């Protein structure tokens, strides 16, 4: 997997601060970025998808400790569940 996406890009897409992304990485092991030539964290497309799903679930009341170690498929299933619940409201 090619990892060339900077933390600012993920931050902007997910609408969370870069320090939050770093905390998810360090404290909860949610991501494993590579380091670029000048030490910056670089993420891949799957990391972006995971971050988007996690941010969505957290915005809907989940805790990072509950979602950080879920697979991308599990995250997407939970996000779909939220969408289904909203359709019935």
ZALOSE-819787 format. One record per residue (C-alpha): residue number from 1; x, y, z; residue in one letter. Coordinates in steps of 0.5 Angstrom, whole numbers, plus 500, padded with zeros to 3 digits. Layout:
residues N
{seq:NUM, u:X, v:Y, w:Z, type:A} .
...
This chain:
residues 89
{seq:1, u:500, v:500, w:500, type:X} .
{seq:2, u:503, v:507, w:498, type:X} .
{seq:3, u:503, v:512, w:504, type:X} .
{seq:4, u:504, v:519, w:502, type:X} .
{seq:5, u:498, v:523, w:505, type:X} .
{seq:6, u:500, v:528, w:510, type:X} .
{seq:7, u:497, v:528, w:517, type:X} .
{seq:8, u:494, v:535, w:515, type:X} .
{seq:9, u:490, v:532, w:509, type:X} .
{seq:10, u:487, v:527, w:514, type:X} .
{seq:11, u:485, v:532, w:519, type:X} .
{seq:12, u:482, v:536, w:514, type:X} .
{seq:13, u:478, v:531, w:511, type:X} .
{seq:14, u:475, v:528, w:518, type:X} .
{seq:15, u:475, v:535, w:521, type:X} .
{seq:16, u:479, v:533, w:527, type:X} .
{seq:17, u:485, v:537, w:529, type:X} .
{seq:18, u:492, v:533, w:527, type:X} .
{seq:19, u:494, v:532, w:535, type:X} .
{seq:20, u:487, v:528, w:535, type:X} .
{seq:21, u:490, v:524, w:530, type:X} .
{seq:22, u:497, v:523, w:533, type:X} .
{seq:23, u:493, v:521, w:540, type:X} .
{seq:24, u:489, v:516, w:536, type:X} .
{seq:25, u:495, v:513, w:533, type:X} .
{seq:26, u:500, v:513, w:540, type:X} .
{seq:27, u:495, v:512, w:545, type:X} .
{seq:28, u:490, v:507, w:541, type:X} .
{seq:29, u:494, v:504, w:536, type:X} .
{seq:30, u:489, v:506, w:530, type:X} .
{seq:31, u:494, v:507, w:525, type:X} .
{seq:32, u:501, v:506, w:523, type:X} .
{seq:33, u:504, v:511, w:519, type:X} .
{seq:34, u:511, v:511, w:516, type:X} .
{seq:35, u:515, v:517, w:516, type:X} .
{seq:36, u:517, v:521, w:510, type:X} .
{seq:37, u:524, v:524, w:509, type:X} .
{seq:38, u:524, v:530, w:514, type:X} .
{seq:39, u:520, v:526, w:519, type:X} .
{seq:40, u:513, v:527, w:518, type:X} .
{seq:41, u:507, v:522, w:518, type:X} .
{seq:42, u:505, v:519, w:512, type:X} .
{seq:43, u:498, v:515, w:511, type:X} .
{seq:44, u:495, v:511, w:506, type:X} .
{seq:45, u:488, v:511, w:503, type:X} .
{seq:46, u:486, v:506, w:508, type:X} .
{seq:47, u:488, v:510, w:514, type:X} .
{seq:48, u:484, v:516, w:511, type:X} .
{seq:49, u:478, v:511, w:510, type:X} .
{seq:50, u:479, v:509, w:518, type:X} .
{seq:51, u:480, v:516, w:520, type:X} .
{seq:52, u:473, v:518, w:517, type:X} .
{seq:53, u:469, v:512, w:520, type:X} .
{seq:54, u:472, v:513, w:527, type:X} .
{seq:55, u:471, v:520, w:527, type:X} .
{seq:56, u:464, v:519, w:524, type:X} .
{seq:57, u:462, v:514, w:530, type:X} .
{seq:58, u:465, v:518, w:535, type:X} .
{seq:59, u:461, v:524, w:533, type:X} .
{seq:60, u:455, v:519, w:534, type:X} .
{seq:61, u:457, v:518, w:541, type:X} .
{seq:62, u:462, v:512, w:540, type:X} .
{seq:63, u:468, v:512, w:544, type:X} .
{seq:64, u:475, v:512, w:541, type:X} .
{seq:65, u:477, v:506, w:545, type:X} .
{seq:66, u:471, v:502, w:543, type:X} .
{seq:67, u:473, v:504, w:535, type:X} .
{seq:68, u:480, v:504, w:535, type:X} .
{seq:69, u:482, v:497, w:534, type:X} .
{seq:70, u:476, v:495, w:529, type:X} .
{seq:71, u:477, v:493, w:522, type:X} .
{seq:72, u:475, v:498, w:516, type:X} .
{seq:73, u:470, v:493, w:515, type:X} .
{seq:74, u:467, v:493, w:522, type:X} .
{seq:75, u:468, v:501, w:522, type:X} .
{seq:76, u:464, v:501, w:516, type:X} .
{seq:77, u:458, v:496, w:518, type:X} .
{seq:78, u:458, v:501, w:524, type:X} .
{seq:79, u:457, v:507, w:520, type:X} .
{seq:80, u:452, v:504, w:516, type:X} .
{seq:81, u:448, v:502, w:522, type:X} .
{seq:82, u:448, v:509, w:524, type:X} .
{seq:83, u:445, v:511, w:517, type:X} .
{seq:84, u:440, v:506, w:518, type:X} .
{seq:85, u:438, v:508, w:525, type:X} .
{seq:86, u:437, v:516, w:522, type:X} .
{seq:87, u:433, v:513, w:516, type:X} .
{seq:88, u:428, v:511, w:521, type:X} .
{seq:89, u:428, v:517, w:525, type:X} .
